């Protein structure tokens, strides 16, 4: 296949084609195509078990696709995983913080494991980005679920990523926390960052999206500009595709 060297291709943060992932006989992703331009926020909707988390893990190079091809930024998804990992931040569905470590100790541990700078300045900068610098020395077990979520986001931001992959990012947050996260993601976008957030909820994540995609039956069944869809139509299309299992 001839490589696409067009200007639009060079601006893509994600460009995957025909990505398939099977676990034994269970096909989770079936020839998925998805592109994200740099500086774009895309909300990926789909019911539980539709493959959203699997797709995020493939883009983060934590899972290898069974077949297919693609690039994350300038790097080949299959051959340049290490380069991709240095430019991608993943916020998993769970916060996965170490309860007996302080906020700063959590970040230092994660940075060391990832081969990132673990000096105090870098860690404090990450904590400041999520407004936790005032509790840097407090143990995570004293944090609310929203604060733990912020700490997990600080981990995702440690390497100054170009692409954020977020799995149910608003889960466990109160209304103030959700508003804060929206503003944080918009600030990340304003610096040229790209966001792909996976969710089964029609909540706040839609408000900052440039595009909405629906994953059902292992495939992207809809990919539209957010402004082209009102909420009623989006609910109708979501129900149509997920109920049919297409």
N, C-alpha and C positions, 0 to 999 in steps of 0.2 A: 504493500500500500504506500502511495506517495505521501511523504510527510507534508502536513499543512504548515506552510511558512508565511501565511497571510498575517497582516498586522493584527487582525482580531484574534488569531490563534496565539500570538505572542503576549496578549493581554490576559490570557486565561489563567486563573488560579488553579482550576481543576478541569480536566478534559479526559473523561473515560469513555470507552466504547466497548459494548458487548461484554461487560464484566459479569461473570457467572461465579457463584459460590455454592458448592454442595458439601454437605456433611454426610458422607455415605450416600444413601438413596434420597436424602432430604435436600431438595434444591431450594435454597433460601433466596438467592439472587439469580435471575434468569435473563441474561443479556441486557444489562442495565447500561444506558447511555446517560451521561450527565455532564454539563459544562457549567462552570461558574467563572464570570469575569472578575478581575481584580477589583477590590473595593465594593463587591456586591454582597448583599445579605440574602440568603435563600433559606426558606423554611421548608423542611421536608416532612410532610404529614404522612401518617400511616398508622394502622392499628398495631397493637402489641403483637409481636411475632412476625411482622411484615418484612423484616430484614434491615430496618433502619440502623440499628446498632452495628450489625455486620458490615454494612456499607461504610460507616464511619471508621470502623477498625481497619478496613482495607485501605482507606485513604490515609490513615495514620500509619500504615505499614505494620500493624500488629497482626493482621491476617493477610495471607496471600490468596489472591483469587484463584479459583480452579481454572479459569480461562479468561480471556479478554486482555485488553491493553489500556494504557492511559498514561497521563502525566499529571503531576502535581507541581504547579509552577513550571520550571524549566526541566524537571527531572522525571525520568522514566519510573513508573510505578513498580515495575518488576526488578529493574537492574540498579536503581539508585536509591534504595530505601533509606540508607543512612543520611543522605543529603536531605531527603524529604523530612525525616524525623527532626532535623535541626530547624525546620521552618514551620512546623505544624504544632499547635497546641490542642490537646484533647481534654475536654471536660466530660468525664464519664457520668453515667446516671447517678451513681453513688459518689459521695464526697471522698471516701477512702482516706481520711486523715488519721494520723496516729494520736490517739487520745492523750497519752501521757507525755507527749512532746509539746513544747510551746509552738506557737505559730511560726516563729523564726527557725526553730529546730526542724519542724516539718519541712520547710522550704529548703533548708540546708541539706537535709537528707535526700530530698528529691533531686536537688541540683547535682549533688555528688553522684547519685546513681545515673543521672543522665549525662554526666560529663560536662555540665555547665558551670560557669563561675559561681562559687559559693561564698564570695566575700560578703561582708555585712552590708556594703553599699548596694549591691545588686539585690540582696534579699529585701532590704528595707524599701527599695524602689518598687519591687513587686507588691509588697504589702501596702504601700501607699496607694498603688493603683486601684486596690480594692478597699481602701479606707480601713485597713486593719493595723496601721502602723502603731496606733496607740496601745494595742494589746499584743504587740510582737512577743513579749516575754511571758504571756499567760498560756497555760496549758489548754490544748484544744478541747479537753473534756468539759471545760467551763463555758464553751461557746454554744450559742443557739444553733439550730440547724441552718439558718440563713448565714450565720458567720462562718460555719464550716463550708458552706457552699462558696462563699467568697474566698476562703483560703484555698479551696480546690481550684478556683479560677486563677488565683495568684500563681499557683503551680503551673497552670496552662500558659500563663503569660511570661514565665521565667526566661525562656529562650528568645524573647522578642519575636514571636511567630508572625508569619505573614498570613497564615490561615488558621482560624479557630474552628474546631469541630466540636459541637455541643450536643450532648445527649440529654434530652429533657431538662434544659438548663433552668427552667423556672420552677421545677418541682421542689417543694418544701419551703418556698419563699412566701413571706407575707406580701401584702400589697406594696408596702414601702420597699421591700427587697426586690420585688419584680420591677418596680419603676427604676430603682437604682441600676439593675442589671441592664435594662433597656438603654439607659443613658450611657452605661459603660460600653455596651456593644456599639452604639452609635459613635462614641468617641473613638473606638478602635477602627471603625469603618472610615472615619474622617481622616485617619492617618494612612489610608490606602489598604487597610486590612480587609480580609475576606472572611465571611462567616457562613457556615452551613450548620443549621440547627435542626435536629430531629426531634419530633414530638408527635404525640397522638392527641394533643389538646389544641383547641381553637382559641387559646388565650392570647396573652400579650405578644407572643413571638410574631404574630402576624402583623402587628402594628409597625414593626421596623423592617419588614421584609420587602425586598425589591421584587422577588419572585416567589411563587409557591409551587412546589412539586408534590405529587402524591405517589407514594410507593405502595403498590398492592399486587398480590400474586407474584411477587418477585420482580416486578417491572415498574418503571416510571410510566404511569398511565396518564398523567397530566403534568404539564409544565407551562405555567402562565405567569405573565406579569401580575403582581399583586393589584395594581390599579385597574386591571381589566376584570376583576372579580369582586362582586359585592359579597358580603358574608353569607347571605341567603343562598346565592348561587354556589358558593364554595361548599357549603354544607350539603347541598343537593348533589353536586358532583362527587363529593367524598363518599356519601352514602351509596350512590350509584356504583362506583368502582369497587368499594370495599365489600358491599353486600353481594356483588356478583363474583367477587374473588378474582377479578380480571387483572 
